[in-house]
Amino acid sequence: MKIGSSATGTVVISPINSYTGTVTVTCSAPTGITCTPATAAPTVGSGVSDNVTFKVASTAAAGSYPAVVTATGGGMCIRRRFLLRCIRDSL
């Protein structure tokens, strides 16, 4: 991602043990990077997707940063960790 910009990724949520209720989607990232799920509590049936938008502050330093997306529901908590690579726009 370019520093000072935003990007959206898709998270696919599939039911486990035939669960069909609400799932709470949250995400976290280090200071200078915000992440927001489009739907904080989607309802899972045969599966659902949710968009997560990441925004990198213009003051952030270039580098790779960890982020975590968590889905909680039906007595389960699933976390997926990944790295966001932040780069400066070349002139």
Secondary structure, DSSP 8 states (H G I E B T S, - for coil): -BTT-EEEEEEEE--STT--SB-EEEEE--TTEEEEES-SS-B-SS-EEEEEEEEE-TT--SEEEEEEEEEEETTEEEEEEEEEEEB----
